[in-house]
Amino acid sequence: MIQWDYPPRCLSPHVSPSRSHCESLTWNAPPREEEESRPVRWTCDCTPISYELCQEGDRMFIRRTERRQGRRLVVESDRWPAPEASGMWNALLGGLVR
């Protein structure tokens, strides 16, 4: 007999609530002609806003997707070297940047 776990457990991390000293990231429209990028980490998409850490050549960036009323709004952070991008990703998950 299969027992289902309700509510289902999420397999991806969730972003912590913004802290009082949270810094703002600069969000930009995705470039029209972009290099091919691939997500390497992501947050759970069980909430209206989800994030992906993406690799594009030797640079990385964070993609933010907001789903509202059947529409998707996608914006992207600046591009950084991998060590800086990993730090920003961890700060995002910890509620230190948005």
Contacts in CASP RR format, 6 or more apart in sequence:
PFRMAT RR
TARGET T0000
AUTHOR 0000-0000-0000
METHOD contacts of the structure
MODEL  1
MIQWDYPPRCLSPHVSPSRSHCESLTWNAPPREEEESRPVRWTCDCTPIS
YELCQEGDRMFIRRTERRQGRRLVVESDRWPAPEASGMWNALLGGLVR
10 44 0 8 1.000
10 46 0 8 1.000
11 44 0 8 1.000
12 42 0 8 1.000
12 43 0 8 1.000
12 44 0 8 1.000
12 45 0 8 1.000
13 43 0 8 1.000
13 44 0 8 1.000
13 93 0 8 1.000
14 43 0 8 1.000
14 44 0 8 1.000
14 47 0 8 1.000
15 43 0 8 1.000
15 49 0 8 1.000
15 51 0 8 1.000
15 92 0 8 1.000
15 93 0 8 1.000
15 94 0 8 1.000
15 95 0 8 1.000
16 93 0 8 1.000
16 94 0 8 1.000
16 95 0 8 1.000
17 95 0 8 1.000
18 95 0 8 1.000
18 98 0 8 1.000
19 94 0 8 1.000
19 95 0 8 1.000
19 96 0 8 1.000
21 96 0 8 1.000
22 95 0 8 1.000
22 96 0 8 1.000
22 97 0 8 1.000
22 98 0 8 1.000
23 91 0 8 1.000
23 96 0 8 1.000
23 97 0 8 1.000
23 98 0 8 1.000
24 97 0 8 1.000
24 98 0 8 1.000
25 62 0 8 1.000
25 77 0 8 1.000
25 78 0 8 1.000
25 88 0 8 1.000
25 92 0 8 1.000
25 97 0 8 1.000
25 98 0 8 1.000
26 77 0 8 1.000
26 78 0 8 1.000
27 64 0 8 1.000
27 75 0 8 1.000
27 76 0 8 1.000
27 77 0 8 1.000
28 75 0 8 1.000
28 76 0 8 1.000
28 77 0 8 1.000
28 78 0 8 1.000
29 75 0 8 1.000
29 76 0 8 1.000
30 63 0 8 1.000
30 74 0 8 1.000
30 75 0 8 1.000
30 76 0 8 1.000
34 56 0 8 1.000
35 56 0 8 1.000
35 57 0 8 1.000
36 56 0 8 1.000
37 54 0 8 1.000
37 55 0 8 1.000
37 56 0 8 1.000
37 57 0 8 1.000
37 61 0 8 1.000
37 63 0 8 1.000
38 54 0 8 1.000
38 55 0 8 1.000
39 52 0 8 1.000
39 53 0 8 1.000
39 54 0 8 1.000
39 55 0 8 1.000
39 63 0 8 1.000
40 53 0 8 1.000
40 54 0 8 1.000
40 55 0 8 1.000
40 60 0 8 1.000
41 52 0 8 1.000
41 53 0 8 1.000
41 89 0 8 1.000
42 50 0 8 1.000
42 51 0 8 1.000
42 52 0 8 1.000
42 53 0 8 1.000
43 50 0 8 1.000
43 51 0 8 1.000
43 52 0 8 1.000
43 93 0 8 1.000
44 50 0 8 1.000
45 65 0 8 1.000
48 66 0 8 1.000
48 67 0 8 1.000
48 68 0 8 1.000
49 64 0 8 1.000
49 65 0 8 1.000
49 66 0 8 1.000
49 67 0 8 1.000
50 64 0 8 1.000
50 65 0 8 1.000
50 67 0 8 1.000
51 62 0 8 1.000
51 63 0 8 1.000
51 64 0 8 1.000
51 65 0 8 1.000
51 92 0 8 1.000
52 62 0 8 1.000
52 63 0 8 1.000
52 65 0 8 1.000
53 60 0 8 1.000
53 61 0 8 1.000
53 62 0 8 1.000
53 85 0 8 1.000
53 86 0 8 1.000
53 89 0 8 1.000
54 60 0 8 1.000
54 61 0 8 1.000
54 62 0 8 1.000
54 63 0 8 1.000
54 76 0 8 1.000
55 82 0 8 1.000
56 79 0 8 1.000
58 81 0 8 1.000
58 82 0 8 1.000
59 79 0 8 1.000
59 80 0 8 1.000
59 81 0 8 1.000
59 82 0 8 1.000
59 85 0 8 1.000
60 79 0 8 1.000
60 80 0 8 1.000
60 81 0 8 1.000
60 82 0 8 1.000
60 85 0 8 1.000
60 86 0 8 1.000
61 76 0 8 1.000
61 77 0 8 1.000
61 78 0 8 1.000
61 79 0 8 1.000
61 80 0 8 1.000
61 85 0 8 1.000
62 76 0 8 1.000
62 77 0 8 1.000
62 85 0 8 1.000
62 88 0 8 1.000
62 89 0 8 1.000
62 92 0 8 1.000
63 74 0 8 1.000
63 75 0 8 1.000
63 76 0 8 1.000
63 77 0 8 1.000
64 74 0 8 1.000
64 75 0 8 1.000
64 76 0 8 1.000
64 77 0 8 1.000
65 72 0 8 1.000
65 73 0 8 1.000
65 74 0 8 1.000
66 72 0 8 1.000
66 73 0 8 1.000
66 74 0 8 1.000
77 88 0 8 1.000
80 88 0 8 1.000
88 97 0 8 1.000
91 97 0 8 1.000
92 98 0 8 1.000
END
